[in-house]
């Protein structure tokens, strides 16, 4: 049951990012649910491969390049999900930071119970 709750929180974070950040468009909450599900799939499959390929850059930047990778995955997600649009890298960067922050806070709030 907790994984479904986290899925809805992630979808709400994506929907909230579309509300607060210009350049991100989500048509409806169903689209946010699909985007949230696919974001989880991309984070499980593509993200470890990208981290391994960019390990030297990540080491040189003390891990800050991982923020760029998160933004690229968020931007890639907008090409896959119909009804979810991200206009430009800056919007993807801000959107990924917003979604990461909201889901991190919600996860900490859920596990502290």
CORUR-V668582 format. One line per field, one symbol per residue. ss: DSSP state (@ for helix, = for strand, . for the rest). phi: phi as a letter, one per 30 degrees, with the letter a starting at -180 (. if undefined). burial: 1 if it has 9 or more other C-alpha atoms within 8 Angstrom, else 0. Layout:
ss=???
phi=???
burial=???
This chain:
ss=.@@@@@@@@@@@@@@@@@@@...===..@@@@@@@@@@@@@@@@@@@@@@@@@.@@@@@@....@@@@@@@@@@@@@@@@...===..@@@@@@@@@@@@@@@@@@@@@@@..
phi=.ddddddddddddddddddccdjcbbdaddddddddddddddddcdeddddddcedddddchidddddddddddddeddccdjbbbcjddddddddddddddddddddddddd
burial=00000111111111101110101111001011111111100110001101100000010000001111111111101110101111001011111111100110011000000
